[in-house]
Amino acid sequence: MQSTQLIITNREKLAPAWWRLTLTDPNESMSLQSGQFLLLRCADAFTCYLCRPIFPQPETNHDFTLLIRPDPDPGLAWLATRQVNDKLDVIGPFGQGFDLPNGVQNLLLVSDSQDMAPLPALMTQAVAMGLSVTMALGGRRATTLYPVAALPPVVEFQAATLDGSLGHHGPITDLLPDLLRWADRVCAVGSTHLYQTLRIQAEQIRFSLPADFAFGLVTDVPLPCGVGACLACVRHTQAGLRLACIDGPVFDLAMGW
Amino acid sequence: MIELAPYHKTGLNLASPVLIASGFGGYGPNYQRLIDLSVFGALVTLPITLRPERGTLQPRLGETTAGFVLDTGLQNPGVRKVISTYRRIWPRLGTPVIAHLPADQPDDLTRTARALAGIQTPQGDPILAAIELGLPLDAAPDDVAPWLDAVRAGCELPILVKLPLGGHRALAESAVQAQADALVLGTPPLATALSPIDRQSVHGHLFGAALHSLVHHDLHRFKGIDLPLIAAGGIHSLADARVLLTSGAAAVQIDSLLLRDPQAAYQIALEIGK
């Protein structure tokens, strides 16, 4: 955990609404797990006082990639205007990320949100480990989904759009029953509704939701301090109070949602 | 060194006049891996009550222009759990620890203070340096003495009384009469802002740059009060801290800057402490 400056060394357009920034850590001192987050201090404290959590993905010892897209949030909108050679003040890493232990064979990555930043890196990591990977993405329409062209061919891709412009016509949760029969590990990023549906469907298929099977990254609480000092990110779970910045932001869905 | 409890029998002698305010340093070790806490004069803990408090439901945080609104509902695990978790950590923090007790039923306050005062070093000295008693925003002058007496019945530690910002001078005078050891200015006013997550209204205490002028104003209003005044809120630069210290504050507490830039908070403490 440290304060540092990352330098934007590349800005690549993946699709009309998606960019990928390459961030370089000149000190080569930051070690980051997929799902852990950094706090980004935006330049203008007047419009954006609080640091924003961002989820860069480790590529090499000193390079990270960060997916960005247009966002109404002033902090993320500021980030979207950063250019090559700009520096980003960050603190971190914080929290518990996704884990891919030995023994996992069939990994399901699922999201119903455009904020699915940790999943592509997890996909890359899983492919490198020789796992079978399915990426299931849902959204309003095709252009809101992570660009299919950026996925490696070995990854099975399933899409669901509410307007039917790509893949299944309907919510991504419609596809979950078959996918949950196949997977032995699920990593999800999205809405509380997605996690609740995942939990219910997994219980129907497997009779109970086992621990260490399905994990979700919380996106419905703010993460302003990263160290459990301010208590703004508390979640009331069936297992009691949990701080998303320390105990999460990735939680085992068996813990109760 | 500064003395923040000159009329107390043991005093509250701190190495620096820059403290960490309640609500922004957790119970102590939270920022230890990011900044060296030894540059701060003391750390004031999150609230501690006799029984556990689950706090408010989400959303708890709303962002404003140059600040935010936060309501945790006094969430804390209760004094017994706090003591079992932190009694071995506090002596190794590198800075004295002041426990923040929100005003409560007098009997509960006494029991909480007694439990906290009971944790001691092997030499028999108290591990905590002082108690900060937080008054509610609607506290009346007559309420102050019973709360102070309740804390004093449970411990002999110095007691700092945290007043509502903009509160009536009579409240401060009643704290002086009830033999508070220092006054903290103070608890921020209530405000409302929208949650950045779901756009719901969040009602809670206001934090951010605007507080500095409110604290500065209270320092001027409370001139002549014969107790050390500790200015808490809105400090975002070395200049902010120095203005308050030259306007009558014996010490300052840094709050929301820790969330925005912990390194800047550290630098302020380092510079003032030189």
Chai-1 contact restraints between the chains, C-beta under 6 A:
chainA,res_idxA,chainB,res_idxB,connection_type,confidence,min_distance_angstrom,max_distance_angstrom,comment,restraint_id
A,M1,B,R33,contact,1.0,0.0,6.0,A-B,restraint_1
A,M1,B,L34,contact,1.0,0.0,6.0,A-B,restraint_2
A,S3,B,Q263,contact,1.0,0.0,6.0,A-B,restraint_3
A,F46,B,A66,contact,1.0,0.0,6.0,A-B,restraint_4
A,Y49,B,A66,contact,1.0,0.0,6.0,A-B,restraint_5
A,Y49,B,G67,contact,1.0,0.0,6.0,A-B,restraint_6
A,Y49,B,G208,contact,1.0,0.0,6.0,A-B,restraint_7
A,L50,B,E63,contact,1.0,0.0,6.0,A-B,restraint_8
A,L50,B,F68,contact,1.0,0.0,6.0,A-B,restraint_9
A,D220,B,I197,contact,1.0,0.0,6.0,A-B,restraint_10
A,V221,B,Q58,contact,1.0,0.0,6.0,A-B,restraint_11
A,P222,B,L61,contact,1.0,0.0,6.0,A-B,restraint_12
A,P224,B,L259,contact,1.0,0.0,6.0,A-B,restraint_13
A,C225,B,L259,contact,1.0,0.0,6.0,A-B,restraint_14
A,V227,B,N30,contact,1.0,0.0,6.0,A-B,restraint_15
A,V227,B,Y31,contact,1.0,0.0,6.0,A-B,restraint_16
A,G228,B,G26,contact,1.0,0.0,6.0,A-B,restraint_17
A,G228,B,N30,contact,1.0,0.0,6.0,A-B,restraint_18
A,A229,B,F24,contact,1.0,0.0,6.0,A-B,restraint_19
A,A229,B,G25,contact,1.0,0.0,6.0,A-B,restraint_20
A,A229,B,G26,contact,1.0,0.0,6.0,A-B,restraint_21
A,A229,B,N30,contact,1.0,0.0,6.0,A-B,restraint_22
A,L231,B,T72,contact,1.0,0.0,6.0,A-B,restraint_23
A,L231,B,Q75,contact,1.0,0.0,6.0,A-B,restraint_24
A,A232,B,R60,contact,1.0,0.0,6.0,A-B,restraint_25
A,A232,B,L61,contact,1.0,0.0,6.0,A-B,restraint_26
A,A232,B,L70,contact,1.0,0.0,6.0,A-B,restraint_27
